[in-house]
Amino acid sequence: MEPSATGQQAMDRDQEAVHDWRVLQLMRLGFPGTLAEVYADRIDWHQVARLIRCGCPARLALRIVL
């Protein structure tokens, strides 16, 4: 039986799960995995998604949001 996770370990797992979800969202918007990994925690993907839905190319949307 494994010892229970500490509060910090649980937070780390939660943060990792959120990061992975953000990466997935950016990849669904058309970003390559490497770019999605780099920017997942640095940008608001909702803003990027709005720009892309309005016809903005993904990379340009990223530059605008940065």
C-alpha positions in Angstrom: 0.0 0.0 0.0 1.3 3.4 -1.0 1.5 6.2 1.6 -1.1 9.0 1.1 0.0 12.0 -0.9 1.0 15.1 1.0 -1.0 18.3 0.3 1.9 19.6 -1.9 2.0 16.4 -3.9 -1.7 16.6 -4.5 -1.4 20.3 -5.6 1.4 19.3 -7.9 -0.7 16.6 -9.5 -3.6 19.1 -9.9 -1.4 21.7 -11.5 0.0 19.1 -13.9 -3.5 18.0 -14.8 -4.5 21.6 -15.5 -1.4 22.1 -17.6 -2.1 19.0 -19.6 -5.7 20.1 -20.2 -4.5 23.6 -21.4 -2.0 21.9 -23.8 -4.8 19.8 -25.2 -7.0 22.9 -25.7 -4.2 24.7 -27.5 -3.5 21.7 -29.7 -7.2 21.5 -30.6 -6.9 25.1 -31.7 -4.2 24.1 -34.2 -0.9 24.6 -32.3 1.8 22.1 -32.5 2.4 20.1 -29.3 5.7 21.9 -28.6 4.2 25.4 -28.8 1.2 24.3 -26.8 3.5 22.9 -24.0 5.6 26.1 -23.9 2.7 28.5 -23.7 0.0 26.5 -21.9 0.7 28.2 -18.6 1.6 31.6 -20.0 -1.4 32.7 -22.0 -5.2 32.7 -21.7 -6.2 30.1 -24.2 -9.8 31.6 -24.2 -8.4 34.8 -25.8 -6.5 32.8 -28.4 -9.6 30.8 -29.2 -11.7 33.9 -29.7 -9.2 35.3 -32.2 -9.0 32.0 -34.1 -12.8 31.8 -34.3 -12.8 35.3 -35.8 -10.4 34.0 -38.6 -7.0 34.9 -37.1 -4.3 32.4 -37.8 -3.2 30.5 -34.7 0.4 31.8 -34.6 -0.7 35.4 -35.1 -3.3 35.0 -32.3 -0.5 33.8 -30.0 1.6 36.8 -30.9 -1.3 39.1 -30.2 -2.1 37.6 -26.8 1.5 37.6 -25.7 
